[in-house]
């Protein structure tokens, strides 16, 4: 064989020199080196995007379709580039070790040459000369190495993949937004009620009859705040989603006071799943895109809480020009709510419906429905007082509900009579200059506010007014941290205890109907009237001890004039369009303790003088801006306790940062922070919570700071690290006063491991004992074990949420002597080889299970012992998405005693749900999935099993409400 014969006359050194020169291995312009450099850039960009996705998913969002497709293309390209690299290395090994200069490496035809070096160089020259015209040839991406590893092929393939990498990088800049809310879930927002809201059905029937009769296309509903307009609009939406199919699209969007048209347009696009609208588009462009999408569809737009005229044409609700002989245009109907009849006229409403207060019988019925019936029926005196309280609410539904909920739990006549005395106290109310209708609501609000358990819960409620009107506030990442940072929640040892108090306060406010549930369990919302009342209490009442200024989400481009907030104690200018801050003199704002500038995404610099103007500031939120540098003058904030710099482009901290001696809560997540002067964080003696998730993995300053932490309190840390043995060992060696609360283990830059043990044999108590949130991503392993250490009953006992993302080689997850008794959420995403999740049977408190993009999984539960049925005791929500091979839930009947919501998407082989119709009738509230999937489900007994569904979402994605 020619390839094993050595021609001793060949000058091997010369041949190697020629080989190296022609391949240009030492030159940066080499095709392979260019490709590797571009791939490095592409991987960094991909990592940044995945980090943003991870953060967004914790807030209930999902990556956009465009981003998911981009990530898939990057993954495919990585595989192709790896093949090229392997072939390249094989060629070099063959040539160098065997001295073979006449094989395929040098000759595309497999021939030989008397002068191999010259032949090789000639081949290279030929390829380079024809590179521009040869790009269209498919140079063996998928052929065996022996046929595709010659030099010419490798150069062509590398050039082709370099073009693909460049194209992916150019597209990356346009991936905005990275993530969005999931598909619209009207049945979550509008649960089927067995009890119709009091006093509005006649209004709803009238409007529905008007719409069905085709009499007009613009209907205005108006009335005072808290009268029930939004409830009416929801009932209309419910009617057309669940009972009629005359509209192709039923769109719900909330306007609110000071709402901008552009925001309405983007929210409509989000509701439609339309991704063509861009943030940098002007209003006309957005309107054109909406019109183009909706022009051939029958649409119903439900527009809640508008305060001024809105151009419906720019919301896509216009008809195209009718040509002669053209058939009837698709119908566009708009139903809106407003507090003003004047707005109805401005909108040219063809039908105007005024919502009036409830009459006395209706008012009492609504009060009864929201009170403790046993208490009302147990004491005639209490019932009499309750009826008097009802009269004081003047038929205003929100006031009636607020007072009734405030009195729930009050079982003595004295308590009820005291409430009546308070609400009738003329001396208290005569000092408040409010119109009568607003005064009724304020009295109800004040009674409810005073009935809350303690001052901490009351302060928590008022803080909710710092966010924009009708804003959905993330409980975990925004609201509870705000309460902690304000000092409302205090006296805790570790952050776990603080959050437990926060959840308790949320429950109390929800039970009092002062905070509302939303589509997602991750967020809450404040009714706009309740927010108005809260703001009255903190800013608008004469003689009020508090002085807050709240101008959030209203499109501000500059801060208010200095005199408007010079005496304020708290200021919220979040989610505006502020681009710069003016210079202020020393102690300009002598009373200000809180300043929120979160979400001003064009704010790039902070003037140094700002800090000197805030001598009493304790709470500063600069997150989600575009700040690149933190002025050293920040050291003048000597009272600062809470600082949030997350989601900025800050890469270094000034050495003066260490002078913030009272700082207790520091958030630096997703800042790109690379440089921290030695001891800057270690010497913050009062620090209790540090969040450094999403910071570049290559940075080691975190270890230098945490290992030397000298603080007086237990420090809870959220951190993102490379999942190496060294890093995990570092965590184990942290000081006793440092514990890990939230951990992201990232294995992107780690070679493949055969298995991974996530238990205490590897992790000490610093990691496992207080850990509540664990995210394992991109670790290359076949098997993952969660284990308890020898002599320990359990580790990870505080764990509440567990995420496995992009573990593409993982086949098995198992538990070993570990009891995850507090685990509530399990999310598995992109674990392509995972076989099943049978181990969830060992999770007694799991109430949310989401499995997505696990395409090799054929069944969820494959091992269930010898029992004839399987009980999964606590799961309330089950989400299955993009499971192309999933054909069953389990191999025997399932018993989910608490299951309420099932979401199934892109699971074409799942023909049976493994639980009977009787269970669905008794507990399930909603099953959501594609129309075709639903129609092909196999039921054991579908007799007398009624389903309701309505057309919404994309691609026939529907909700079936039971």
Steps between C-alpha positions, in 0.01 A plus 500: 500500500633837402408665825739282706803521274747768600701664224827566677593753234221729615617789716249455785589827669449683175175316448377592847604858447309507174201337664496752781548792268233398255250433775610829659465347843695784654315783326189669641346519151499122466156369408486266798620765743256755361222248548606421857519870591155566360363192677644627829317829450184311406519280811541806722197659341305176539598480868383857556167420337457181702571690819228746410265212424575340838421825678184555296374147566516565871249775435264274310616593152613281210747560217350638181470267202767701320746457787428126530564454128825701525622282789419184305698625200798583722488150650494340155786719383709404805462136406611565143800705612599222741495254208727730299741529792507123545571443131769767507673337796475158335662635184787659695555182699507290186740729317741567784516161667514291182681740269220444253499781246323316225169413655167676482628776726693641207308378199128536460502209254700277731799489260868542581775735391871462466544824694239488781576844639456662161187297435358604833578868445350486153186348637470777759554767236234346282250495782572860601470625143161333460368563851264777394332288232513175693278606792193339351656156503405289799837382613414196698330625815348160549738259327753266666826650617715310248306657214478851645824559688723608215634852530291642219179375654590634842574848366173511309302375799670744739428792268137398470457466875676833555235664286228328704659613827523858372136489396391370842699773675338767286154363582576491872485877526140501380380246758290739702314412710682184611200368691133574523203388701360162411202453268193695612297317763155659511356214704750571772414866496130423472422190704156356446289604797197311618374828644442796271626836624222695665323768299682485166341215302231726353772737373695211350195353329413840354850555357531143368162534329612827344823345370330185372238708326766682301355840590831670566868439550609740779347459846597709802442394861541784749456559871686587818807309617419173677151477348571170318593607146798265476292211634245569228768502234636170627154344481470618140838349421397178669182488294679527167790275592294215631164512328535659157727472200398813310837662576831360381681700766386624839761744628524632855722796584514743793568867430509680840566863574792661315525197272696552179367383165823313428459292815144412400623392157773280646257343749253420222781341300597296806140387545492389136840329516611741226877552505546737209460818706830641621569740786669743262200509263299820506126501574400510133721203413360301790148589394569386145635166622201441724264591217679267261463211746135567588357630172348167390386392846184563699630663818361607834723744688423544870674816617490551874537828690570769241526861612515682168437451131686206344553470124347161421649496152847496654393200707428307180123531535435656159342370182682492171354692209197326349520452129196461277366148511712403800333281760420625848797613707609305809343646810698715746325565831638705790356499851676735742460616858561848637403717795391785275200539270702766317751232396210297357413796282862550394520134400177541294335216690187384319366356824571648844420302814514666840560262788304609807548417866321194635158534655456406866408134436788448261740674738401276791533189281853598397594579860368161615693317229828649623434466874509213744143370472515316831578823684217693335247228579618440856421843647211730405692798637797431274269459200336836574840673517606323179194638325589849621856457373356396166303823480814702567659346190234670285467206259862522383607136434871545575420675828255224596751225430780689677296557817355148502846343471633736767234374742564132429615337819338763723261303722392746768228765479742749654750461215229547238352800678844660534549467123165668440595781737830549316343518156236749623746722689432837334788668682750265338365543148414871490870589477532299177411701193365220281188475284226284647560195280874501577431557869284186514784294359758664722297419810479137392870490424592659832287252692664210316845654546446545874371143528823350374694300753781743576698799377737280302217367281364854459838631386530208257169603345605861457828393335301331223391847385861578404451298177308633198123477481367155405857367508556130562763491776728199530466374855831320531745719311348845561235539769633301796857631448352853509329425831825363639704794371257752652548340839136389520618140533785489749630300794590185309809280509509392135318622194285184498324625811442843346334350194280281718370818666456658157283212378291530815444872438401430138243248617351752745470770233345257254247379756397863560451551121756779508724314253371305203618174349612503135542246222832389643560393859825696488329840497235706680321821409341789685157620387538851362245640747673334795828644372340846479391466862844386612665793324250735664609363833873551436505819298175680439337564837535820696701455819630161390824406673624316193600666177554274200526595135409223257528562126554147375439375148366827361762568231709761682807613306633713786468503876239738645600851594705510817233679704247225425689240700745694712311406819410144394589199710464240225520548123417249229579589139525141380428380147518834323714639219740714701830537315702725732499643850580861578759620748375572849651688791599339829207387717243610242270218612553492875210264581516255211559143621398310184576567134389260226623550143458138392413438135619828346686309232657801330652638818875455449672721757450608858632849581733489804312786665185288528637302791600807699146631463354196681646501853228277654454253214466140618350336187630548144379298201690566175427158346420442133647828378800534269756620753861417411687656791429563865640833623740479793285763675259221588701479822311810620185287546598419855145391601444269201365156590355372170671532160383336179731535198376191314467488121748780429827490307722571800831310477679640806425642843688803628720438804288756687210255483638338813405811700129408491526379858124461559423309181289190572364395159708508182376385159754472217341232282561516125732798526800354318707590806863396449703710742440544872779657708624258762295515819230729358215258573674295767512804727131593471434399858119540496439308177226234524407427137727495194372408152776444243321268260567541129844655543769376255603151601869571450502757782651368822459808714197342665723242668753757614222709658285228655781297654607809696153627589512659845138604540298501820199320351435178314552582130261335252645479149354444155781395267574366151811283471671252272397153615855384568614294795731784602216752510271271698785437742543875531137533601556236765787704643308825538495652850232393745316829456449448123229274360379440143135586445475484120749313282550468125739221404615553142695227324550673167879492515539161668582174328253212510453327834360146536280599795446780746413484867311801632488385860688574817787254436629775270322799650533625852235672705598840355339392175224254572344598832354841403476452123151586371559530124730277299554529124722247323573593140718372214680241710616214276402187691313175452369453852413746776454400865352703782631342817521538876829461678589217733351557843266774377128447467471737206672778315344767280218510753417867428495458123182646349580517129720276289585565133688281255575684174681383186645181653509355152671169590307429819314169502423435867418710809476323834471566874720329758382527861397860447161640596402805300202563722476871421549484122207679337612558141689272261589627152685285247591665171703377204616169653483324167602149612309481829293181518246576774436685826383210716681650796232770533296239687739568790414873516207534743449878468565555128220714359645619166660265245616633163683285245597649165714395204582153636453328169620149591256465788224253421328499838525713812467222756654167406567349843212488743552191710234231528197721557214501252484879498735790562429787738677831444363671805560871457549604136264780400645598162650271234666651190627286211653672197689376192513135605492343157526136619287520814221247458367465854522645847541163673440132443212487746224734624606819674341665799558877522273612785600869465566536127323807355687609186645296215688662210606285206673635189678320214456152648347327195540143629327562834159349430391426857529688828502191727231623732129456479218732409360494852813662638491765231141584583570541869823698506654615171432864415675523163673288240688699239633365172476494123162436348616193303660348807184546703276350234718189478521429875388152601262494798401186685158644575397829344129465580335817627835677491448860395775726380497864405763660287561815308729609217805684621876476490716398208479196281176367642635509855190495720382471856235247589325606818321239702 
